[in-house]
Amino acid sequence: MWLILSDSHDNLIKAKEIEKIIKQFKIEKIFHCGDFVAPFILPYFLKDNIDFYGVFGNNDGEKILLSKKSNENIKPGPYEIKLGKFKILIMHEPFTLESAKNSEMYDFIFFGHTHELVIEKYKNTLIINPGEASGWLTGKATVVILEPVSKKYQILNL
Protein backbone atom coordinates (compact mmCIF):
# COMPACT_ATOMS: atom_id res chain seq x y z
CA MET A 1 0.00 0.00 0.00
CA TRP A 2 1.05 3.55 -0.71
CA LEU A 3 0.28 6.64 1.37
CA ILE A 4 -0.21 10.00 -0.33
CA LEU A 5 -0.33 13.15 1.79
CA SER A 6 0.29 16.84 1.49
CA ASP A 7 0.27 20.08 3.42
CA SER A 8 1.08 18.66 6.85
CA HIS A 9 2.12 22.16 8.00
CA ASP A 10 3.76 21.07 11.28
CA ASN A 11 0.55 19.66 12.75
CA LEU A 12 2.10 17.10 15.11
CA ILE A 13 -1.28 15.87 16.38
CA LYS A 14 -2.28 14.85 12.85
CA ALA A 15 1.25 13.53 12.18
CA LYS A 16 0.83 11.10 15.08
CA GLU A 17 -2.41 9.87 13.50
CA ILE A 18 -0.56 9.37 10.21
CA GLU A 19 2.02 7.26 12.04
CA LYS A 20 -0.81 4.96 13.14
CA ILE A 21 -2.07 4.70 9.56
CA ILE A 22 1.43 3.74 8.38
CA LYS A 23 1.41 0.78 10.77
CA GLN A 24 -2.26 -0.17 10.39
CA PHE A 25 -2.22 -0.34 6.59
CA LYS A 26 1.33 -1.71 6.26
CA ILE A 27 2.40 1.20 4.10
CA GLU A 28 5.37 0.46 1.84
CA LYS A 29 5.80 3.84 0.15
CA ILE A 30 4.99 7.37 1.24
CA PHE A 31 4.55 10.30 -1.13
CA HIS A 32 4.43 13.76 0.48
CA CYS A 33 3.37 16.54 -1.89
CA GLY A 34 4.98 19.39 0.03
CA ASP A 35 4.47 21.95 2.79
CA PHE A 36 6.10 20.07 5.62
CA VAL A 37 7.12 23.52 6.94
CA ALA A 38 9.87 22.45 9.40
CA PRO A 39 12.17 19.41 9.63
CA PHE A 40 10.94 18.35 13.08
CA ILE A 41 7.83 16.75 11.51
CA LEU A 42 9.89 14.34 9.37
CA PRO A 43 10.32 11.54 11.96
CA TYR A 44 6.57 10.92 11.75
CA PHE A 45 6.91 10.11 8.05
CA LEU A 46 10.41 8.68 7.68
CA LYS A 47 10.29 5.05 8.78
CA ASP A 48 12.67 2.13 8.42
CA ASN A 49 11.89 -0.13 5.46
CA ILE A 50 9.41 2.37 3.96
CA ASP A 51 10.39 4.26 0.83
CA PHE A 52 9.78 7.99 1.13
CA TYR A 53 9.40 10.51 -1.70
CA GLY A 54 8.66 14.19 -1.24
CA VAL A 55 8.71 17.56 -2.92
CA PHE A 56 9.16 20.99 -1.44
CA GLY A 57 6.12 23.21 -1.04
CA ASN A 58 5.83 26.97 -1.04
CA ASN A 59 5.80 27.09 2.79
CA ASP A 60 8.92 24.98 3.30
CA GLY A 61 11.44 27.48 4.61
CA GLU A 62 14.19 25.20 5.88
CA LYS A 63 14.87 23.40 2.60
CA ILE A 64 18.49 22.51 3.26
CA LEU A 65 17.70 20.77 6.55
CA LEU A 66 14.54 19.15 5.16
CA SER A 67 16.64 17.73 2.35
CA LYS A 68 19.42 16.59 4.68
CA LYS A 69 17.09 15.03 7.27
CA SER A 70 15.22 13.15 4.51
CA ASN A 71 18.44 11.71 3.05
CA GLU A 72 17.88 13.90 -0.01
CA ASN A 73 14.44 12.33 -0.62
CA ILE A 74 12.67 15.68 -0.69
CA LYS A 75 13.29 17.33 -4.04
CA PRO A 76 12.13 20.36 -5.98
CA GLY A 77 9.00 19.53 -7.93
CA PRO A 78 7.73 18.47 -10.29
CA TYR A 79 9.66 15.30 -9.57
CA GLU A 80 9.38 12.22 -11.79
CA ILE A 81 9.69 8.81 -10.15
CA LYS A 82 9.94 5.41 -11.83
CA LEU A 83 8.96 2.49 -9.59
CA GLY A 84 9.01 -0.80 -11.46
CA LYS A 85 6.39 -0.47 -14.17
CA PHE A 86 4.89 2.70 -12.66
CA LYS A 87 5.74 6.22 -13.73
CA ILE A 88 4.77 8.86 -11.15
CA LEU A 89 4.88 12.63 -11.17
CA ILE A 90 4.77 14.39 -7.82
CA MET A 91 4.49 18.16 -7.35
CA HIS A 92 3.26 20.73 -4.87
CA GLU A 93 1.72 23.54 -6.89
CA PRO A 94 -0.22 22.12 -9.82
CA PHE A 95 1.36 24.44 -12.39
CA THR A 96 2.18 21.57 -14.78
CA LEU A 97 -0.84 19.42 -13.93
CA GLU A 98 -2.77 19.91 -17.18
CA SER A 99 0.21 19.36 -19.45
CA ALA A 100 1.32 16.31 -17.42
CA LYS A 101 -2.20 14.89 -17.51
CA ASN A 102 -2.57 15.47 -21.25
CA SER A 103 0.84 13.93 -21.94
CA GLU A 104 -0.51 10.53 -20.88
CA MET A 105 3.02 9.67 -19.72
CA TYR A 106 2.18 8.91 -16.11
CA ASP A 107 0.34 6.20 -14.23
CA PHE A 108 -0.05 8.53 -11.24
CA ILE A 109 0.15 12.26 -10.67
CA PHE A 110 0.20 13.45 -7.05
CA PHE A 111 -0.04 17.10 -6.06
CA GLY A 112 -0.97 19.35 -3.15
CA HIS A 113 -1.04 23.09 -2.40
CA THR A 114 -4.78 23.73 -2.88
CA HIS A 115 -5.80 21.95 0.35
CA GLU A 116 -8.68 20.45 -1.63
CA LEU A 117 -9.19 16.72 -2.01
CA VAL A 118 -9.15 15.78 -5.71
CA ILE A 119 -9.21 12.31 -7.21
CA GLU A 120 -9.59 12.09 -10.95
CA LYS A 121 -9.00 9.37 -13.49
CA TYR A 122 -7.93 10.63 -16.89
CA LYS A 123 -7.47 7.84 -19.42
CA ASN A 124 -4.82 5.62 -17.74
CA THR A 125 -3.66 8.23 -15.22
CA LEU A 126 -4.90 8.46 -11.65
CA ILE A 127 -4.54 12.03 -10.35
CA ILE A 128 -4.62 12.58 -6.60
CA ASN A 129 -4.50 15.63 -4.40
CA PRO A 130 -4.96 14.11 -0.93
CA GLY A 131 -6.20 17.39 0.52
CA GLU A 132 -4.51 18.78 3.58
CA ALA A 133 -3.09 16.49 6.24
CA SER A 134 -2.99 19.34 8.75
CA GLY A 135 -6.62 20.41 8.71
CA TRP A 136 -5.50 23.98 9.50
CA LEU A 137 -7.16 25.68 6.54
CA THR A 138 -10.31 23.67 5.86
CA GLY A 139 -10.87 22.03 9.22
CA LYS A 140 -10.76 18.66 7.44
CA ALA A 141 -7.55 16.59 7.51
CA THR A 142 -7.26 13.81 4.92
CA VAL A 143 -4.75 11.42 3.38
CA VAL A 144 -5.17 8.81 0.67
CA ILE A 145 -4.01 5.21 0.71
CA LEU A 146 -3.57 3.52 -2.63
CA GLU A 147 -3.10 -0.01 -3.89
CA PRO A 148 -1.08 0.81 -7.04
CA VAL A 149 -1.71 -2.30 -9.15
CA SER A 150 -5.51 -2.08 -8.99
CA LYS A 151 -5.48 1.72 -8.56
CA LYS A 152 -8.00 1.28 -5.75
CA TYR A 153 -7.80 4.02 -3.18
CA GLN A 154 -9.32 5.01 0.11
CA ILE A 155 -9.68 8.48 1.58
CA LEU A 156 -8.91 8.55 5.29
CA ASN A 157 -10.03 11.33 7.61
CA LEU A 158 -7.59 12.13 10.41
C-alpha positions, 0 to 999 in steps of 0.5 A: 500500500502507498500513502499520499499526503500533502500540506502537513504544515507542522501539525504534530497531532495529525502527524501522530495519526498518520504514524498509526495509519502507516502501521495499520495499513502496512504502508510500503511507500509514502509520497508527500506533496509538500508543505512540511514547513519544518524538519521536526515533523519528518520523523513521523513520516520517515520510517525504516523499510518504507520508501519515502518521496517528497517535494518541497512546497511553497511554505517549506522554509528550511529546505536545506535541513529538510533535504538533509534530514530526509536523506535527499528524498525531498526534491524540488517539484515536479519530480518524476519517479519510476517504480518498477512499471509505474511512472509517477509525477509528484508536485506541490503547486499544480502548475504543470498538472494539465500538461502532465495529464494530457501527456498521458506519460504517467500512471499517477500524478500526485499534487498538493497546495490547494488543500482540496481533495481531488481524485480524478482518473484521466485515461490511464492516469490516476490524479490525486490531491490528498487534501490537507493532512494538517486540517489547518485551513479547511478544518478537514484533515485527509490522506489517501491510501492507494493499492497501485496495481488495482489503482484502488484508493481510500480516503482517510479522515484524520 
